[in-house]
Amino acid sequence: MAEIRAEEQTLAVSKTFLIKPKLKPKARTLPQTPESKYWSSFKSTQIPNLVSSISSLSFSPSPPHPFAAAYSASVSLFDGNVSPSSTISSFSDVVSSISFRSDGLLLAASDLSGLVQVFDVKTRTPLRRLRSHTRPVRFVKYPVLDKLHLLSGGDDAVVKFWDVAGESVVLDLMGHKDYVRCGDCSPVSSDLFVTGSYDHTVKVWDVRVEDSRSVLEVNHGKPVEDVIYLPSGGLIATAGGNSVKIWDLIGGGRMVHSMESHNKTVTSICVGRIRKENCGDESMEDRILSVGLDGYMKVFDYGNMKVTHSMRFPAPLMSVGFSPDCRTRVIGTSNGIIFAGRRKGKENVESGGGGNVLGFESISEPERRGLRPTYFRYFHRGQSEKPVEGDYLVMRNKKVKLAEHDKLLKKFRHKDALVSVLNKKSQENVVAVMEELVTRKKLLKCVSNLDTDELGLLLMFLSKNATMPRYSSLLMGLTEKVIEMRAEDIRSSDPLKGHIRNLKRSIEEELRIQHSLQEIQGIISPLLRIAGRR
Amino acid sequence: MMMRGGRSLVSSPPAFSNDAKKLLVCTSNTVSVFSTATGLQITSLEGHTALVTSVVVVPPSSPAAKVLCYCWTASLDGTIRYWDFSVPELMKTIDIRVPIFNMVIPSFLDIPAEDKGKHRDLFAYVFTEDTKETQEKTKALRRQIRKCNLSKSRLVGRLILGETKKPEVLTVSPSGKFFGIRNKCKLHVWKVPDQGSEHAAVRKITLHHTKKITVIAFHPTQRVIAAGDVTGRILTWRGFGNIAFDGNNGVEKQKLINIQEDKPGVRDNDDADSCTTWHWHSAEVNVLSFSSDGAYLYSGGKEGVLVVWQLDTGKKKFLPRIGSPLLYFIDSPDPTLSAISCADNQIHLLKMPSMGILKTISGIKTPCCYPEMCKGLGNGIAFDQTAGLVALRTENYCIQFYSLFDDRGISEVQVCERNHQPGDDVTVIVTAVALSVDGSLMSTSEVKLAEEGIGGLVCLKFWQAGSQNKEFSLSTIVYEPHRDAGISAVTFHPSGNMVVSSSFGGDFKIWRCNNDIIQSDQMHQNFSWTCHAVGSYKKRPMTAAAFSADGSVLAVAAETLITLWNPYKNVLLAVLGETLTPIVNLSFLGKSDNLAAASCGSNPQLSVWSMSKLSLSWSYKLRIEAVASAVDSSSFAALALLPESSNETTFKGRDGVILLYNATNPVPTAIWSVKKAMGGALGFLQVNPSSVEEVDGKTPEVLLAYMNGDHEYVVFDPYCKDAHEVSISQKEGLSALELKGQGGQYGYASIYGELPEFDEKRPETPWVPSFPSERPWETIFSGSSHNLPPLTKLCSAFLESLLEKRTAAVE
């Protein structure tokens, strides 16, 4: 019986070292973190001409996640691909807020006349008109887990909990002392919601509490412009003034963090999600997107309490929305433009779950035919077999890929190597080969061996690059030597004279720059000295 | 407590054992036995008192005897010894009282056939020196080839086969019928007499060549001899000695052949049929060997390429870029294994037909020689105090990490991505190497020499150690850190996150480490170094730099002055007085507030400055080669070169002394004199209790390592009593303690009692629960059966534990 022995690994005597250009200095900070790469991967499109400020944006929770934008006295619906599909304009006053029901079939909209209307999304007909507010309504919200009720609040400082079907108010929640501007319903409970008001407070309400008093109250310190529940249901984020604050409701309304990186009032916040690849497995992480009048959108990682991305827009921003499938991000400005960002990617990153509930007709995989010697594939079997974990892999030595100049240098054909790399138009490699030739003490020998055409190549390279600061220490010296050594040839050839003229010109240019730099230095240095004395 | 190491593995050819599992290597006074499977040392044969020059393994007389491990060794101390190297045990010593430069034993190569019946004497041919000064003999021809009867333990009287000026290498043919030497342009071949009698006539022929011959080799089966010369030619004589060795009446035959006149290439009347020449090597051929089947010839030389010639066709195959001149090529009894010894103290074990390197037995690399203009850039040796390693630059642009305690190479770090070609002009030089205190970071600087003023480059590189085995990876390169000026010194801050580099261009820079930990793949630390501060003092060249032990003070020598800086704020604190010549070495003395400065030149000086008084405390006029200070104590050691005049008479060739001082006291507490101090280095090592054996029941606090100019080293306890006695006696009688590897007589046996093999087993032992823990009956039987101690042991332990419990209860 033959003994199977593992091939003994032998070491190569010495490695082949390629001619590499000098490393370039790396920036201390990466130009783009993976996160900012993600956020800038939303391909931006503008939806202009929407008359006036975009007061509210809302995404439908059901795929394909169309969204609605409220501006002036109308609401526009946009389909999944950010193209307008229809407009509802049966409003008597400016629309202040809109909200989709959790199944995406109904849309509630409030306007400044104090009316709250419920529309069928498909037919755009108003199904219910809820009138009870005496002053403009500022926000309306469908609870996440409840299809029958609606929450609204307005300038009359009253928060109303509606029974939609009966067009009746279930609860009048009093407590705010100023305009109620915003509110949100808990993602985990159908009974809990928060509202924010211009009296600087955010109140947490529970419909089960009998005397319609707020359960909890936190003070933001500034008029509250927006409030949202974070997906866990235990934290809320409030926006007001220049800051976004995160509060822990379970911990009794303790402030967790205050993000103050906006320069003007933060007008709207929403939850965005990012896919993180952490140690192989993918997970979604939540971020807070905030927009403000300063025209910035900031992405705040509330896990690490860090602003991870910020983006500038050319107008004050009024509203922000992020689709549940993580593919669309819309931002409304005060001058009637919606900046919609759409991202390519898989559809399946649903947050709502939903998906193909009825999809039990999964396609059965076609039965694989066994391989028989009559098949052609039989003779190829096993060749493309992937190694299983635990298999002992015999690695083939990686082949070093040699460039042409590497091969020539290996054969000690120094001049040919120099010429070949000069033909290649990569300055870095040319300099690297020159440096290698210097260490072999062969550079000047090469220069003296070049024929006229090759010398032309070299002079062309030198005239282009001799004044580059990165290479000048080597190339200036070399230029001098080349001209000194090959003066005869240069004099006798016109094209070479042309190269020399170019060289002269670039050097004069460099001299001029140096002169002006020195002048600047002369101006600055006394200033620095004076500054240093203090 | 003393350890030696760093000896040359390539002073003479090694030999394979009969089963090719062991390799016997002459390492100065001992023969070290290495395992060819692991490349680690197994054991060593100790007994010779001078350099061992030859080792000959006794071949097996029958296939069954392959496991026998006997060998003969010859040494300059005038003895031939017979060993069983499996045990290892000395079997026999033959003292012939003359130094032996070389020894071959041809006769046992062809014994087996008729050996059964009668016992024959075993003869060796030895190359000795005639120590008897006789009038008529000129001094020139004192090296003799003599015959030695190993069975009767004596030289065969008066039989001198040949005499040469210099000791030459005796080469024996694989068949054991011939042996030969080279002698300038000639080649002498003797035929070994068939009978085992003492005075049988030994016949000799001479072959001539026009160039100096460097190496010869015999064909295993045919009568073919190959010789390499200094110009790189390889000559092959076929059918040598047909006339002189075969025919009874040589003269007649010679006449007969002279008529034929058909001896192509053979010079004069040399006794050979034909002579062919191959020429590939550009420099002298050092290695020549026929393959065991006689079909191939291996040759190698200074250019570090092993060439395989197909003997019939002359076709060549190469093993290129070994990177160092080849010295010996040894075939093993196993046809798939052979070994080449290189001049950089490495023995490569080759897997044969493919010529891949299986293992490398790595000795300490030899110091590299650099052009004159680059002298004085430091010796490129750094000690890793905690791990007991030394980092030294090598010729092939590497930093070799060598374990001082284990006496073997750990790893090599390629500093410049270049292949080294021996014999080429040196154009890239690694000038400085520095290690952080914990040994995890390294900084190197290198200089690329300019070609006629263009293209010179200075690089500073920072390295970080990988998780294991000192595999360093590059973290930052700084091109031209001080514009075009060379770097004079690189030193790490004690905390490890700061480096100062001083330059001859008149400034020094402090580099700081920013480490950003990338969490994605298992806490991969990525260090990047940036310049934190630049300082200069009156535009003077900065020649040396040192951090104090707590890192709060940075001392930079500006030629003859010492400037003290706050490294964090880059503020000049003080300037210390003046020495006569530029300072080349600065060192803070442990935790004490003293600073030692060594300056060289015409007025060399060792001065100790007090930091508290900011003044000179004491100084000596000594040429200092190296200074080392222990981390904790205030004592320091300095390696001083002795002035040339005192050399001959008092120190017997020793050219340096190690002086151990207490910082406050100008009288040295101990002195040792050493050889080859030029280019030497000193370093204190922290003691790792597991690696050092105890002396008088206590382990020494620190060890001092001294490495001489040839990279042989000794590690000893500077505070040991024996050392004190030695030093005292030496002050009076100057009977210096020898620190040189070759002549030393001090215990080396104690080191190799603990072998790497045993070290590997050590971690396993704690797995065996050999003594009862508190509740042994619960754990004693758990574990896999092969880990459990024998039942007898277990049972007693188990019962004992129960008994103890019981007595406690009774009381």
Chai-1 contact restraints between the chains, C-beta under 6 A:
chainA,res_idxA,chainB,res_idxB,connection_type,confidence,min_distance_angstrom,max_distance_angstrom,comment,restraint_id
A,T10,B,K351,contact,1.0,0.0,6.0,A-B,restraint_1
A,T10,B,G356,contact,1.0,0.0,6.0,A-B,restraint_2
A,T10,B,I357,contact,1.0,0.0,6.0,A-B,restraint_3
A,T10,B,L358,contact,1.0,0.0,6.0,A-B,restraint_4
A,L11,B,I357,contact,1.0,0.0,6.0,A-B,restraint_5
A,V13,B,R321,contact,1.0,0.0,6.0,A-B,restraint_6
A,V13,B,I322,contact,1.0,0.0,6.0,A-B,restraint_7
A,V13,B,I357,contact,1.0,0.0,6.0,A-B,restraint_8
A,S14,B,R321,contact,1.0,0.0,6.0,A-B,restraint_9
A,S14,B,G323,contact,1.0,0.0,6.0,A-B,restraint_10
A,S14,B,N419,contact,1.0,0.0,6.0,A-B,restraint_11
A,F17,B,E417,contact,1.0,0.0,6.0,A-B,restraint_12
A,L23,B,I477,contact,1.0,0.0,6.0,A-B,restraint_13
A,V438,B,E451,contact,1.0,0.0,6.0,A-B,restraint_14
A,V438,B,G455,contact,1.0,0.0,6.0,A-B,restraint_15
A,T439,B,T427,contact,1.0,0.0,6.0,A-B,restraint_16
A,T439,B,V428,contact,1.0,0.0,6.0,A-B,restraint_17
A,T439,B,K448,contact,1.0,0.0,6.0,A-B,restraint_18
A,K441,B,E451,contact,1.0,0.0,6.0,A-B,restraint_19
A,L443,B,E451,contact,1.0,0.0,6.0,A-B,restraint_20
A,L474,B,G455,contact,1.0,0.0,6.0,A-B,restraint_21
A,G477,B,I454,contact,1.0,0.0,6.0,A-B,restraint_22
A,L478,B,I454,contact,1.0,0.0,6.0,A-B,restraint_23
